[in-house]
Amino acid sequence: FEGLAQGRGEHALMVAQEKKPLRLYVTDQSPDALSVSDSLTHRASLPWFLKDISGLHYDRNNGLLYVLSHESDVVVVSDLDGGRKVMSLRRGHYGLRRDIP
């Protein structure tokens, strides 16, 4: 596993499997049990060309999940309802003067 982020609920965690296959898991801990699901993989609408998952950040204020792929040089921003934006980390995009390593 490569990425970890706090999810929507107080006890929810989002966990990324780096590759082969790429997966996003969500956990939810109730007082009685811990459940784990990979339903987040589909909800995040990850693009087919994504080579790996290097990191995660979930912004609870606006409900966006940020998925970093250092091998693909992108950050995928997902609203978890099928909407996504792919942001390149290469020079010339979003005002970058050089590639972000």
Protein Blocks (a to p, Z undefined) as FASTA:
>chain_A
ZZdcddfblmbccdddfbhpaddddddddfkbccddfklmmmnopafklmbdfbdcddfk
nopacdddfklopacddehnopacdddfbehiahiabdcZZ
